[in-house]
Amino acid sequence: MSTIELKDKIQKRLAEIEDESFLKEIYGLISDDETPYEFSAEQEIRIEQALEEIRQGKVISNDDVKRDAEEWLRK
C-alpha cells in the first residue's frame, strides 16, 4: 500500500469515528505536543514497587521467561 493510499484510508476511517476520547488519544499520538505522559497515583505506586523489586534482585531474565512460556505452552 502506498503512502497516499494509507493516508486516504486513515482519513476515511477517522471521519467515521464518533468517540471523542478515542479521537483525543489518536491526536495525542500524532501531535507535536511534547507534554510528558502523566501517570496516575496507582501507576506511580506500581512503578515504585517494581523499581524496589529490581533493587532487591527480584528479576527474571528474558531467556528464563521465554523458556518458561515454551514449557507452559507444551503442556
TILOLUM-952543 format. One record per residue: x, y, z of N, C-alpha, C in turn; residue in three letters; residue number from 1. Coordinates in steps of 0.05 Angstrom, whole numbers, plus 5000, padded with zeros to 4 digits. Layout:
<atoms>
<atom><n_px>X</n_px><n_py>Y</n_py><n_pz>Z</n_pz><ca_px>X</ca_px><ca_py>Y</ca_py><ca_pz>Z</ca_pz><c_px>X</c_px><c_py>Y</c_py><c_pz>Z</c_pz><code>Ala</code><pos>NUM</pos></atom>
...
</atoms>
This chain:
<atoms>
<atom><n_px>5017</n_px><n_py>4977</n_py><n_pz>5000</n_pz><ca_px>5000</ca_px><ca_py>5000</ca_py><ca_pz>5000</ca_pz><c_px>5018</c_px><c_py>5025</c_py><c_pz>5000</c_pz><code>Met</code><pos>1</pos></atom>
<atom><n_px>5012</n_px><n_py>5043</n_py><n_pz>4983</n_pz><ca_px>5028</ca_px><ca_py>5067</ca_py><ca_pz>4981</ca_pz><c_px>5021</c_px><c_py>5087</c_py><c_pz>5004</c_pz><code>Ser</code><pos>2</pos></atom>
<atom><n_px>5038</n_px><n_py>5106</n_py><n_pz>5007</n_pz><ca_px>5034</ca_px><ca_py>5127</ca_py><ca_pz>5028</ca_pz><c_px>5008</c_px><c_py>5142</c_py><c_pz>5023</c_pz><code>Thr</code><pos>3</pos></atom>
<atom><n_px>5003</n_px><n_py>5148</n_py><n_pz>4998</n_pz><ca_px>4978</ca_px><ca_py>5162</ca_py><ca_pz>4991</ca_pz><c_px>4953</c_px><c_py>5145</c_py><c_pz>4997</c_pz><code>Ile</code><pos>4</pos></atom>
<atom><n_px>4954</n_px><n_py>5120</n_py><n_pz>4991</n_pz><ca_px>4932</ca_px><ca_py>5102</ca_py><ca_pz>4997</ca_pz><c_px>4928</c_px><c_py>5099</c_py><c_pz>5027</c_pz><code>Glu</code><pos>5</pos></atom>
<atom><n_px>4950</n_px><n_py>5097</n_py><n_pz>5041</n_pz><ca_px>4948</ca_px><ca_py>5094</ca_py><ca_pz>5070</ca_pz><c_px>4936</c_px><c_py>5119</c_py><c_pz>5083</c_pz><code>Leu</code><pos>6</pos></atom>
<atom><n_px>4945</n_px><n_py>5142</n_py><n_pz>5075</n_pz><ca_px>4934</ca_px><ca_py>5167</ca_py><ca_pz>5085</ca_pz><c_px>4904</c_px><c_py>5169</c_py><c_pz>5079</c_pz><code>Lys</code><pos>7</pos></atom>
<atom><n_px>4896</n_px><n_py>5162</n_py><n_pz>5055</n_pz><ca_px>4868</ca_px><ca_py>5163</ca_py><ca_pz>5047</ca_pz><c_px>4851</c_px><c_py>5144</c_py><c_pz>5065</c_pz><code>Asp</code><pos>8</pos></atom>
<atom><n_px>4861</n_px><n_py>5120</n_py><n_pz>5070</n_pz><ca_px>4846</ca_px><ca_py>5101</ca_py><ca_pz>5087</ca_pz><c_px>4844</c_px><c_py>5112</c_py><c_pz>5116</c_pz><code>Lys</code><pos>9</pos></atom>
<atom><n_px>4866</n_px><n_py>5124</n_py><n_pz>5126</n_pz><ca_px>4865</ca_px><ca_py>5135</ca_py><ca_pz>5153</ca_pz><c_px>4845</c_px><c_py>5158</c_py><c_pz>5155</c_pz><code>Ile</code><pos>10</pos></atom>
<atom><n_px>4846</n_px><n_py>5176</n_py><n_pz>5135</n_pz><ca_px>4827</ca_px><ca_py>5198</ca_py><ca_pz>5135</ca_pz><c_px>4798</c_px><c_py>5189</c_py><c_pz>5134</c_pz><code>Gln</code><pos>11</pos></atom>
<atom><n_px>4793</n_px><n_py>5169</n_py><n_pz>5118</n_pz><ca_px>4765</ca_px><ca_py>5159</ca_py><ca_pz>5116</ca_pz><c_px>4756</c_px><c_py>5146</c_py><c_pz>5142</c_pz><code>Lys</code><pos>12</pos></atom>
<atom><n_px>4774</n_px><n_py>5131</n_py><n_pz>5154</n_pz><ca_px>4768</ca_px><ca_py>5118</ca_py><ca_pz>5179</ca_pz><c_px>4764</c_px><c_py>5138</c_py><c_pz>5202</c_pz><code>Arg</code><pos>13</pos></atom>
<atom><n_px>4781</n_px><n_py>5158</n_py><n_pz>5203</n_pz><ca_px>4778</ca_px><ca_py>5179</ca_py><ca_pz>5223</ca_pz><c_px>4751</c_px><c_py>5194</c_py><c_pz>5221</c_pz><code>Leu</code><pos>14</pos></atom>
<atom><n_px>4743</n_px><n_py>5198</n_py><n_pz>5196</n_pz><ca_px>4718</ca_px><ca_py>5212</ca_py><ca_pz>5192</ca_pz><c_px>4694</c_px><c_py>5197</c_py><c_pz>5202</c_pz><code>Ala</code><pos>15</pos></atom>
<atom><n_px>4697</n_px><n_py>5171</n_py><n_pz>5205</n_pz><ca_px>4675</ca_px><ca_py>5153</ca_py><ca_pz>5215</ca_pz><c_px>4674</c_px><c_py>5151</c_py><c_pz>5245</c_pz><code>Glu</code><pos>16</pos></atom>
<atom><n_px>4696</n_px><n_py>5158</n_py><n_pz>5259</n_pz><ca_px>4698</ca_px><ca_py>5155</ca_py><ca_pz>5288</ca_pz><c_px>4683</c_px><c_py>5177</c_py><c_pz>5302</c_pz><code>Ile</code><pos>17</pos></atom>
<atom><n_px>4665</n_px><n_py>5170</n_py><n_pz>5321</n_pz><ca_px>4650</ca_px><ca_py>5189</ca_py><ca_pz>5336</ca_pz><c_px>4659</c_px><c_py>5191</c_py><c_pz>5365</c_pz><code>Glu</code><pos>18</pos></atom>
<atom><n_px>4675</n_px><n_py>5172</n_py><n_pz>5374</n_pz><ca_px>4684</ca_px><ca_py>5171</ca_py><ca_pz>5402</ca_pz><c_px>4705</c_px><c_py>5193</c_py><c_pz>5407</c_pz><code>Asp</code><pos>19</pos></atom>
<atom><n_px>4697</n_px><n_py>5214</n_py><n_pz>5422</n_pz><ca_px>4714</ca_px><ca_py>5236</ca_py><ca_pz>5427</ca_pz><c_px>4740</c_px><c_py>5228</c_py><c_pz>5442</c_pz><code>Glu</code><pos>20</pos></atom>
<atom><n_px>4737</n_px><n_py>5211</n_py><n_pz>5462</n_pz><ca_px>4761</ca_px><ca_py>5203</ca_py><ca_pz>5478</ca_pz><c_px>4780</c_px><c_py>5188</c_py><c_pz>5460</c_pz><code>Ser</code><pos>21</pos></atom>
<atom><n_px>4770</n_px><n_py>5171</n_py><n_pz>5442</n_pz><ca_px>4787</ca_px><ca_py>5156</ca_py><ca_pz>5424</ca_pz><c_px>4802</c_px><c_py>5175</c_py><c_pz>5405</c_pz><code>Phe</code><pos>22</pos></atom>
<atom><n_px>4787</n_px><n_py>5195</n_py><n_pz>5395</n_pz><ca_px>4799</ca_px><ca_py>5215</ca_py><ca_pz>5377</ca_pz><c_px>4821</c_px><c_py>5231</c_py><c_pz>5392</c_pz><code>Leu</code><pos>23</pos></atom>
<atom><n_px>4816</n_px><n_py>5237</n_py><n_pz>5417</n_pz><ca_px>4836</ca_px><ca_py>5252</ca_py><ca_pz>5432</ca_pz><c_px>4861</c_px><c_py>5235</c_py><c_pz>5436</c_pz><code>Lys</code><pos>24</pos></atom>
<atom><n_px>4858</n_px><n_py>5209</n_py><n_pz>5441</n_pz><ca_px>4881</ca_px><ca_py>5192</ca_py><ca_pz>5443</ca_pz><c_px>4897</c_px><c_py>5191</c_py><c_pz>5417</c_pz><code>Glu</code><pos>25</pos></atom>
<atom><n_px>4883</n_px><n_py>5189</n_py><n_pz>5395</n_pz><ca_px>4897</ca_px><ca_py>5189</ca_py><ca_pz>5369</ca_pz><c_px>4912</c_px><c_py>5215</c_py><c_pz>5365</c_pz><code>Ile</code><pos>26</pos></atom>
<atom><n_px>4898</n_px><n_py>5237</n_py><n_pz>5371</n_pz><ca_px>4911</ca_px><ca_py>5263</ca_py><ca_pz>5368</ca_pz><c_px>4936</c_px><c_py>5265</c_py><c_pz>5385</c_pz><code>Tyr</code><pos>27</pos></atom>
<atom><n_px>4935</n_px><n_py>5254</n_py><n_pz>5410</n_pz><ca_px>4958</ca_px><ca_py>5254</ca_py><ca_pz>5427</ca_pz><c_px>4982</c_px><c_py>5239</c_py><c_pz>5415</c_pz><code>Gly</code><pos>28</pos></atom>
<atom><n_px>4975</n_px><n_py>5217</n_py><n_pz>5401</n_pz><ca_px>4996</ca_px><ca_py>5201</ca_py><ca_pz>5388</ca_pz><c_px>5010</c_px><c_py>5215</c_py><c_pz>5365</c_pz><code>Leu</code><pos>29</pos></atom>
<atom><n_px>4995</n_px><n_py>5231</n_py><n_pz>5351</n_pz><ca_px>5006</ca_px><ca_py>5243</ca_py><ca_pz>5326</ca_pz><c_px>5012</c_px><c_py>5273</c_py><c_pz>5329</c_pz><code>Ile</code><pos>30</pos></atom>
<atom><n_px>5006</n_px><n_py>5285</n_py><n_pz>5352</n_pz><ca_px>5011</ca_px><ca_py>5313</ca_py><ca_pz>5355</ca_pz><c_px>5041</c_px><c_py>5318</c_py><c_pz>5361</c_pz><code>Ser</code><pos>31</pos></atom>
<atom><n_px>5049</n_px><n_py>5343</n_py><n_pz>5357</n_pz><ca_px>5077</ca_px><ca_py>5351</ca_py><ca_pz>5362</ca_pz><c_px>5079</c_px><c_py>5360</c_py><c_pz>5391</c_pz><code>Asp</code><pos>32</pos></atom>
<atom><n_px>5058</n_px><n_py>5359</n_py><n_pz>5406</n_pz><ca_px>5058</ca_px><ca_py>5368</ca_py><ca_pz>5434</ca_pz><c_px>5077</c_px><c_py>5351</c_py><c_pz>5450</c_pz><code>Asp</code><pos>33</pos></atom>
<atom><n_px>5096</n_px><n_py>5363</n_py><n_pz>5463</n_pz><ca_px>5116</ca_px><ca_py>5348</ca_py><ca_pz>5478</ca_pz><c_px>5109</c_px><c_py>5346</c_py><c_pz>5507</c_pz><code>Glu</code><pos>34</pos></atom>
<atom><n_px>5084</n_px><n_py>5348</n_py><n_pz>5514</n_pz><ca_px>5075</ca_px><ca_py>5345</ca_py><ca_pz>5542</ca_pz><c_px>5081</c_px><c_py>5317</c_py><c_pz>5550</c_pz><code>Thr</code><pos>35</pos></atom>
<atom><n_px>5095</n_px><n_py>5313</n_py><n_pz>5572</n_pz><ca_px>5101</ca_px><ca_py>5285</ca_py><ca_pz>5581</ca_pz><c_px>5076</c_px><c_py>5271</c_py><c_pz>5591</c_pz><code>Pro</code><pos>36</pos></atom>
<atom><n_px>5077</n_px><n_py>5245</n_py><n_pz>5588</n_pz><ca_px>5055</ca_px><ca_py>5229</ca_py><ca_pz>5598</ca_pz><c_px>5054</c_px><c_py>5231</c_py><c_pz>5628</c_pz><code>Tyr</code><pos>37</pos></atom>
<atom><n_px>5030</n_px><n_py>5234</n_py><n_pz>5639</n_pz><ca_px>5027</ca_px><ca_py>5236</ca_py><ca_pz>5668</ca_pz><c_px>5015</c_px><c_py>5210</c_py><c_pz>5679</c_pz><code>Glu</code><pos>38</pos></atom>
<atom><n_px>5029</n_px><n_py>5198</n_py><n_pz>5698</n_pz><ca_px>5019</ca_px><ca_py>5173</ca_py><ca_pz>5710</ca_pz><c_px>4999</c_px><c_py>5178</c_py><c_pz>5732</c_pz><code>Phe</code><pos>39</pos></atom>
<atom><n_px>4980</n_px><n_py>5160</n_py><n_pz>5735</n_pz><ca_px>4961</ca_px><ca_py>5162</ca_py><ca_pz>5757</ca_pz><c_px>4976</c_px><c_py>5155</c_py><c_pz>5783</c_pz><code>Ser</code><pos>40</pos></atom>
<atom><n_px>4963</n_px><n_py>5161</n_py><n_pz>5806</n_pz><ca_px>4975</ca_px><ca_py>5154</ca_py><ca_pz>5831</ca_pz><c_px>4980</c_px><c_py>5124</c_py><c_pz>5834</c_pz><code>Ala</code><pos>41</pos></atom>
<atom><n_px>4961</n_px><n_py>5108</n_py><n_pz>5824</n_pz><ca_px>4965</ca_px><ca_py>5079</ca_py><ca_pz>5825</ca_pz><c_px>4988</c_px><c_py>5070</c_py><c_pz>5808</c_pz><code>Glu</code><pos>42</pos></atom>
<atom><n_px>4991</n_px><n_py>5082</n_py><n_pz>5784</n_pz><ca_px>5013</ca_px><ca_py>5075</ca_py><ca_pz>5767</ca_pz><c_px>5040</c_px><c_py>5082</c_py><c_pz>5780</c_pz><code>Gln</code><pos>43</pos></atom>
<atom><n_px>5041</n_px><n_py>5105</n_py><n_pz>5793</n_pz><ca_px>5065</ca_px><ca_py>5114</ca_py><ca_pz>5806</ca_pz><c_px>5073</c_px><c_py>5094</c_py><c_pz>5828</c_pz><code>Glu</code><pos>44</pos></atom>
<atom><n_px>5053</n_px><n_py>5085</n_py><n_pz>5843</n_pz><ca_px>5058</ca_px><ca_py>5065</ca_py><ca_pz>5865</ca_pz><c_px>5069</c_px><c_py>5039</c_py><c_pz>5853</c_pz><code>Ile</code><pos>45</pos></atom>
<atom><n_px>5057</n_px><n_py>5030</n_py><n_pz>5832</n_pz><ca_px>5065</ca_px><ca_py>5004</ca_py><ca_pz>5819</ca_pz><c_px>5093</c_px><c_py>5007</c_py><c_pz>5807</c_pz><code>Arg</code><pos>46</pos></atom>
<atom><n_px>5099</n_px><n_py>5030</n_py><n_pz>5796</n_pz><ca_px>5126</ca_px><ca_py>5034</ca_py><ca_pz>5785</ca_pz><c_px>5147</c_px><c_py>5033</c_py><c_pz>5807</c_pz><code>Ile</code><pos>47</pos></atom>
<atom><n_px>5141</n_px><n_py>5047</n_py><n_pz>5829</n_pz><ca_px>5159</ca_px><ca_py>5047</ca_py><ca_pz>5852</ca_pz><c_px>5163</c_px><c_py>5019</c_py><c_pz>5863</c_pz><code>Glu</code><pos>48</pos></atom>
<atom><n_px>5141</n_px><n_py>5003</n_py><n_pz>5864</n_pz><ca_px>5143</ca_px><ca_py>4975</ca_py><ca_pz>5874</ca_pz><c_px>5161</c_px><c_py>4959</c_py><c_pz>5855</c_pz><code>Gln</code><pos>49</pos></atom>
<atom><n_px>5158</n_px><n_py>4963</n_py><n_pz>5830</n_pz><ca_px>5174</ca_px><ca_py>4948</ca_py><ca_pz>5810</ca_pz><c_px>5203</c_px><c_py>4956</c_py><c_pz>5813</c_pz><code>Ala</code><pos>50</pos></atom>
<atom><n_px>5209</n_px><n_py>4981</n_py><n_pz>5816</n_pz><ca_px>5236</ca_px><ca_py>4990</ca_py><ca_pz>5819</ca_pz><c_px>5249</c_px><c_py>4979</c_py><c_pz>5844</c_pz><code>Leu</code><pos>51</pos></atom>
<atom><n_px>5233</n_px><n_py>4977</n_py><n_pz>5866</n_pz><ca_px>5243</ca_px><ca_py>4965</ca_py><ca_pz>5890</ca_pz><c_px>5250</c_px><c_py>4935</c_py><c_pz>5887</c_pz><code>Glu</code><pos>52</pos></atom>
<atom><n_px>5233</n_px><n_py>4921</n_py><n_pz>5872</n_pz><ca_px>5238</ca_px><ca_py>4893</ca_py><ca_pz>5866</ca_pz><c_px>5264</c_px><c_py>4890</c_py><c_pz>5850</c_pz><code>Glu</code><pos>53</pos></atom>
<atom><n_px>5268</n_px><n_py>4908</n_py><n_pz>5832</n_pz><ca_px>5293</ca_px><ca_py>4907</ca_py><ca_pz>5816</ca_pz><c_px>5317</c_px><c_py>4912</c_py><c_pz>5835</c_pz><code>Ile</code><pos>54</pos></atom>
<atom><n_px>5315</n_px><n_py>4932</n_py><n_pz>5852</n_pz><ca_px>5337</ca_px><ca_py>4937</ca_py><ca_pz>5871</ca_pz><c_px>5343</c_px><c_py>4913</c_py><c_pz>5889</c_pz><code>Arg</code><pos>55</pos></atom>
<atom><n_px>5322</n_px><n_py>4897</n_py><n_pz>5895</n_pz><ca_px>5325</ca_px><ca_py>4874</ca_py><ca_pz>5912</ca_pz><c_px>5334</c_px><c_py>4849</c_py><c_pz>5896</c_pz><code>Gln</code><pos>56</pos></atom>
<atom><n_px>5337</n_px><n_py>4852</n_py><n_pz>5870</n_pz><ca_px>5346</ca_px><ca_py>4830</ca_py><ca_pz>5854</ca_pz><c_px>5324</c_px><c_py>4810</c_py><c_pz>5847</c_pz><code>Gly</code><pos>57</pos></atom>
<atom><n_px>5299</n_px><n_py>4818</n_py><n_pz>5851</n_pz><ca_px>5276</ca_px><ca_py>4801</ca_py><ca_pz>5845</ca_pz><c_px>5268</c_px><c_py>4804</c_py><c_pz>5816</c_pz><code>Lys</code><pos>58</pos></atom>
<atom><n_px>5286</n_px><n_py>4794</n_py><n_pz>5799</n_pz><ca_px>5282</ca_px><ca_py>4796</ca_py><ca_pz>5770</ca_pz><c_px>5284</c_px><c_py>4769</c_py><c_pz>5757</c_pz><code>Val</code><pos>59</pos></atom>
<atom><n_px>5273</n_px><n_py>4766</n_py><n_pz>5734</n_pz><ca_px>5275</ca_px><ca_py>4742</ca_py><ca_pz>5718</ca_pz><c_px>5285</c_px><c_py>4750</c_py><c_pz>5690</c_pz><code>Ile</code><pos>60</pos></atom>
<atom><n_px>5305</n_px><n_py>4736</n_py><n_pz>5680</n_pz><ca_px>5316</ca_px><ca_py>4743</ca_py><ca_pz>5654</ca_pz><c_px>5296</c_px><c_py>4737</c_py><c_pz>5632</c_pz><code>Ser</code><pos>61</pos></atom>
<atom><n_px>5299</n_px><n_py>4751</n_py><n_pz>5610</n_pz><ca_px>5281</ca_px><ca_py>4747</ca_py><ca_pz>5587</ca_pz><c_px>5283</c_px><c_py>4718</c_py><c_pz>5577</c_pz><code>Asn</code><pos>62</pos></atom>
<atom><n_px>5308</n_px><n_py>4707</n_py><n_pz>5577</n_pz><ca_px>5311</ca_px><ca_py>4679</ca_py><ca_pz>5568</ca_pz><c_px>5296</c_px><c_py>4660</c_py><c_pz>5586</c_pz><code>Asp</code><pos>63</pos></atom>
<atom><n_px>5296</n_px><n_py>4665</n_py><n_pz>5612</n_pz><ca_px>5281</ca_px><ca_py>4647</ca_py><ca_pz>5631</ca_pz><c_px>5251</c_px><c_py>4649</c_py><c_pz>5626</c_pz><code>Asp</code><pos>64</pos></atom>
<atom><n_px>5242</n_px><n_py>4673</n_py><n_pz>5621</n_pz><ca_px>5213</ca_px><ca_py>4677</ca_py><ca_pz>5615</ca_pz><c_px>5205</c_px><c_py>4663</c_py><c_pz>5590</c_pz><code>Val</code><pos>65</pos></atom>
<atom><n_px>5222</n_px><n_py>4665</n_py><n_pz>5569</n_pz><ca_px>5216</ca_px><ca_py>4652</ca_py><ca_pz>5544</ca_pz><c_px>5215</c_px><c_py>4621</c_py><c_pz>5548</c_pz><code>Lys</code><pos>66</pos></atom>
<atom><n_px>5235</n_px><n_py>4611</n_py><n_pz>5562</n_pz><ca_px>5236</ca_px><ca_py>4582</ca_py><ca_pz>5567</ca_pz><c_px>5212</c_px><c_py>4573</c_py><c_pz>5583</c_pz><code>Arg</code><pos>67</pos></atom>
<atom><n_px>5204</n_px><n_py>4588</n_py><n_pz>5604</n_pz><ca_px>5181</ca_px><ca_py>4580</ca_py><ca_pz>5620</ca_pz><c_px>5155</c_px><c_py>4581</c_py><c_pz>5602</c_pz><code>Asp</code><pos>68</pos></atom>
<atom><n_px>5153</n_px><n_py>4601</n_py><n_pz>5585</n_pz><ca_px>5130</ca_px><ca_py>4603</ca_py><ca_pz>5568</ca_pz><c_px>5128</c_px><c_py>4579</c_py><c_pz>5548</c_pz><code>Ala</code><pos>69</pos></atom>
<atom><n_px>5151</n_px><n_py>4572</n_py><n_pz>5537</n_pz><ca_px>5152</ca_px><ca_py>4550</ca_py><ca_pz>5518</ca_pz><c_px>5144</c_px><c_py>4524</c_py><c_pz>5532</c_pz><code>Glu</code><pos>70</pos></atom>
<atom><n_px>5154</n_px><n_py>4520</n_py><n_pz>5557</n_pz><ca_px>5147</ca_px><ca_py>4496</ca_py><ca_pz>5572</ca_pz><c_px>5117</c_px><c_py>4496</c_py><c_pz>5578</c_pz><code>Glu</code><pos>71</pos></atom>
<atom><n_px>5106</n_px><n_py>4519</n_py><n_pz>5586</n_pz><ca_px>5078</ca_px><ca_py>4521</ca_py><ca_pz>5593</ca_pz><c_px>5060</c_px><c_py>4515</c_py><c_pz>5569</c_pz><code>Trp</code><pos>72</pos></atom>
<atom><n_px>5069</n_px><n_py>4525</n_py><n_pz>5545</n_pz><ca_px>5053</ca_px><ca_py>4521</ca_py><ca_pz>5521</ca_pz><c_px>5053</c_px><c_py>4491</c_py><c_pz>5512</c_pz><code>Leu</code><pos>73</pos></atom>
<atom><n_px>5074</n_px><n_py>4476</n_py><n_pz>5519</n_pz><ca_px>5076</ca_px><ca_py>4448</ca_py><ca_pz>5512</ca_pz><c_px>5057</c_px><c_py>4430</c_py><c_pz>5528</c_pz><code>Arg</code><pos>74</pos></atom>
<atom><n_px>5048</n_px><n_py>4441</n_py><n_pz>5551</n_pz><ca_px>5031</ca_px><ca_py>4424</ca_py><ca_pz>5569</ca_pz><c_px>5003</c_px><c_py>4422</c_py><c_pz>5559</c_pz><code>Lys</code><pos>75</pos></atom>
</atoms>
